[in-house]
Amino acid sequence: MRRTLIAATLALALSASAGADTTSAGHSYTPPEAFAMKADGALISATAPEGDLRITLVDLAQARDAADAVTQAWARAKPDFNRTLELSTARAPRNGWTDIRVFDYQTSPNEKLAVWAAAWRPVQGEGWLVVLVEGSQATQEKRGAPIGLLINSLRPKGYERERFTGRTPKPLTPERIEQLKAFVAQGMRELQVPGVGLSFIDQGRVAWAGGLGVRRLGRPEPVDADTLFMAASNTKTMTSALMAQAVDAGKLRWDQPAQDVYPRFRLADADTTRQVEVRHLVCACTGMPRQDLDWLFADAKAPATATFDQLARMKPTSRFGEVFQYSNLMVAAGGYIAAAALEPAKEVGAAYDRQMRQRLFQPLGMTRTTFDYAQAQRGNHASPHGDDIDGITRVADMGLNYTIIPARPAGAVWTSPHDFSRWVLMELNKGRTPEGQPLISEANWAARYQPQVMVGEDVHYGLGLLINRQYGIPIASHGGDMLGFHSNMIWLPEHQMGLTILTNSDAGVLLRGPLLRKFLELVFDGRPEADAQLAVAVANHRAERAKFKELYTLPVPANARRALAPAYHHPALGLIRVKQRGERVEFLARDWHSQMAWRRNADGSESYNTIDPGLEGTEFVRDDSTRPAALVLRDAQHEYWLTPRR
């Protein structure tokens, strides 16, 4: 979890603003909004409004290497710092920095802390810049956007930003397409990704769509242009298009209170409920956090209305409009409310499925795109894969992926490289099909691109899509992540270019950023960074897998097995059964299950962690203060106490 949060914070790759402040060495940065800033010589601190997280920037005149720089920085900022280093990983050179390295420190789950550091050395000039982060995991997740703004806006003194403004892109010739395919194929080999579906778009047409690799390990069937993959949260962009159609039809208004149009919509906070308008359901700006465990453990066969029951138990963790926070269930509500407005007589889930099919997929020629899992998996489809505890890619069980079905407007669509490219063509054509048929009015197509909340400097979230202007040109996108399926769609509205990628392995997520960078290098003569990004991603993936295996014990020791009850229960998550066969321990939720490994934490507490391919990393901490012992499950901002059942 900690490394995931760090990666998300560092991956924004943002850029410094004209009004940036500077460190004592003259390096520029953008202060995060609402953080308390304090300068003390070579140290600059930024304290979150909650008071429980601090970021410290430290200028150093010299250091032997990144590790020495970080050691010096802690000695200056916090002389009594004595945390044990858990893992150190590199980052690719970028934005005028080189020798970038991140240091992740050991914490115990019950501390609920994020503690890490990063060191940068300027390509030109002397010295080092170190960032120290220590504080609440909840605040780090909640304020991830302003934290990322500060850290990723760091620029060495005198650095010139890379801009593509005014450049004419080079065409995607067959030779350049082959270069992109070869780049992806190299990453697939090194990351053990079995299959990838791709499309490349140039001058408003599909230049190439097809596949690399196989649909499933151990079988010969190749990925092709018609192979279906789960596209996960890319569904959100599609859902916002259906909402735009409902606005076009006069059934909704973007500024209409959501509860007025659909009275069943409510949150556990009455004030926020009253503030939520239709557009806010897909803006990631309401203060509603992820809180994904509530649906990941829920009944995959529940009706669509279960989304509204879950939302009614949830509260915001930040003020309305204050920071970017990403809620899957809010988007699901948006899709269902639009469907109910368009087809009020039909059950809301069936209405959503039919409206998406009839209003969007069929007119676009997305004939294979579907929310029907059984239909998708009957024919040409990819299977999910993930790493086992030894870092070997295996076929993963689909069980967990069914849990998004009740909230499917947020992430349950299956699509193919061919169909995915058709969606991007519609976005490039301002709401029209490639053949010119209007699906969304240009006004409501454009409304979806209006910035709603800052994700980072020059990066904003609109209505179900991301707009990035870090290179001086708008790049629109969305990504998608479910177990064993990671995807992205990207388009350049001013240049009629784009690409899509669908992968069938959890390691496939590491292809997305380098592929976009390679694309920009080829068409805009960008600085050559993609190869290094991919190489570092591969090395870090291997290091993280090795560290995970090192930290956990398998099989679970006998005493830890005996301490487990036959089952555990939580009102929101339901029943989790414990199955023991000899030394093997499995936890079984409603729709998915995993073998467990064990760890003794630094504070003496004990944890059980899921390790099945695609499921690794869900940690249950045993609480021995009760008899029999309870289990505690956490995400960054929520805690679930599971009581034992006999």
C-alpha positions, 0 to 999 in steps of 0.5 A: 500500500505504501509503495502504491501511494508513493508511486501514484504521487510521483507518477504525475510528472507535473511541471512548475508554474511561472509563479513558483517559489525557490529553494535556497539553491534556486530550485523551483517548486509550487507550494501546495494549496492550504499547506503551511509553508515554513523556510529555515535556511536550506530547509523548507517544510510544508505541513498539511492542514490536518497537521499530521503530515509534513513534507520537508525539502532539503538542499545539500551542497554535496553528497556521495550518492542518493543514499548519503544525501537522504541520510544527511537530510534526515540528520538536518530535519529530524536528528532522531530519525531511526526508521529501518529502510524497507526498499530503495528504488530508482526513478528514470531521469526527467525534468532536469534531474538524474540519479533519482531514488526513492527510499521507503521506510518500514512502518507497522500497519497499526501506525497508519503512517507513510514515511519515505524520502526521495533524492534528486541530483540536477543534471547541470550544477552541483548538490542534491535536493531531498524530499522527506515525507512523514505522516498520516497515510490518510492525509497522504491519500486525501491530499495526494494531488497537492502533495504531487503538485509540490514534489513533481513541480520541483525543477533544477535552477535554470531548467527549461520545460519541454514544450510541444506547443507550435510543433507539427506532429510527425505522421504515424507511418508504418515505420513509427507504428512498428517502433511503438509495437516493438517498444511494447513487445520489449516491455511485455517480455521483460514484465511477463505480460502475456497479451496486449491490445493496441490501436494508434490513431492519426489524422482522425483515422485508425492507423493500426489496431491489433494485438501482441502476445496471447490471450491466456498463458499456456494457450496459443490463441493470439490477441487480435483487434477483436479480443475483448479485455476489461477496460475498467475505469475507462468506463467512466468516460463512457458513462459521462458521455451517456450523462451528456446525452441525457442533458441533450435530451432535456432529461437532466441538467448538469447543474441539477441537484442529484437528489432532486432528479433521483431521490434515492441518492443520498450520502451519510452527510446531509450537507454534501448530499444537498451540494451534489449536482449531476455534474459532480457525480463524475467530477472527483471533486466532492470530497468523497474518497475511494472506499473501494473495500465496501464494494470489493467485498460486496455481493457481485450479484447485488442489484444496481441499486446496491450502489445507492445503499452503499453511498448512503453509508459513506461520508466525505473526508475533505471539503466539497471542491477542495481536492481531487478524490476519486470515488467509483460509487459516485460515478456509478450513481451518475450512470444509473441516474442518467439511465433512469432519466432516459428510461424510467420504466426499466430497472436501473441496471438494465436501463444503463446497459441498454442505453449505453448499447443503443445510444453509444456502442451501436452507433459507434460500431463498437459491436463487441463492447459489452457489460455482459461478462458471460457473453464477453468470456464465451468467445475471443477474450483475454484472461487476467494474469498476475504474479505469484509470491515468487514473481512468476506470472500466472493466470488469475482468478476472475472472481474479484472482477465480478464485484464491480458489476453492481457499480458497472458505470464506474468500471465494468466494460469489456472492449477490444482494440478495434472498438476502443479506437472507435471511442477515441475517434468519437472524442476527437470528432467532438461527439460525432461518430467517425462517419459524422453522426452526432451522438453528443452536442458539441456544447455538452461534449465540451462540458466534459472537458472543463476542469473541475478539480486540480490533479496536479499542475497543468493537470485537471479532472473534467467530467470523467476524463483527465486533461493534461497540459504539461507539454503546452498542448492538451492531452486527454485520457483515462485509465482503467485498472481491475485485477489482471487488466490495465488499460489506457486511452489517450487522445490529442484533441488539437492534433487528431491523434491518439492511442489505446492500450489494453493489457491482460496482466497486472504488470501491464500497468507499467507499460502505460506511462512509457508507451505514452512517452514513446509516442510523444517522442516519435511524433513531437521529437520529445526528449528520449526518456521512454526507454529509461522509464521502461527499464526502471519500471522493470527493475523496480517491479522485480525489486518490489516482488522480491521484497514482498516475498522477503517480508512474508512467511509461507506457510503461515506458522502454526501459532498464527494458524491456531489464532484464527477463527473459522470466520469473520464478519463486518456489517459492510463487508459481510462474511469472510471464511477461513479455510485451513488445509494442513499448513495452507490458509485461505480467506474466502470472501463472497466472490473471491478467495486467496491463499494467505501469508504471514508477517510479524510487524516491527511493533510485534503485531501480526498480519495475514496477507493475500498472495494469490496472483492479482490479489497480493497486498490485502492485509489483515492485522490480528488484534489480540486485545479481544478473545478470540482475536479480531482482524483489522482491515484498512485502506488509507482512510478507513478501518474495518474491524472484523469480529470472529464467528464460530 
